[in-house]
Amino acid sequence: MNFEQALVHELSSISGLSGKVYPGEAPEKVIPYIVYLSSAGLKDKDLDGYKDSRRVPLELNIVATRYSDMKQFTESTIEKLISFERRVIGVDGPFISELTYEPPAELFEDAIKAFRSVIDVVVYY
């Protein structure tokens, strides 16, 4: 299981978000949901060359129609992210050695009439 598959597996276990974690964008009218943007990251390097470990930046967008729901999903997501440290995520996914995140930015999206919380994360595995 690769990092993104493991991420989806983990975030889908949050109550109310099962089957609602998407890469890039979500289908219309599927609120609440989480959309993530990720990449292959940057491999670590030392004097012996590149290693298998890497640093992967990740953006999570948590969307809900009610502000209180968005706040709860954000808190649950942060708790889930913090739990990644020092364990394998998903089913045989990568071992996460470290994870950092920035404070969530909150906004209201008038076009979809929903609240959004954006969390920037960096995962090391």
Phi, psi and omega in degrees: 000126179278177185301312184294321177297317179295321178299312179299316179303313182293310183292332178291346179278353177287130182305128180092352182241010179298125181074014184234036177242120189231147172276130172080299180205158181256153173298154179298145173062040179244023184289135005277162178197168171238132172246134178240150173234127184218178176212181177289346178078196182236122179292144175289152180220140172227195184298337179272358180113196182285144180254174176282339181286157183208165176246121184238114173283148186213138174242130177247133176242116182253123187236133177211154182284328179257140180302316181297323177293317178300317179298316181293316178297323178296313180298316178297322179294317178297317177300318179296314179302314180300326180292345181293330187300135175065033175207165174281134178258155181069207176254103182061034175278193181287153173277121182271114181277327181203154178212135174232155177214157178263159177302140180297141172259131183248144177204164175252130180260103183296324183299324181249002179053054182213159177266144182232138173240130182245126180238123174267129186231148169234126182247137177244122177215000000 
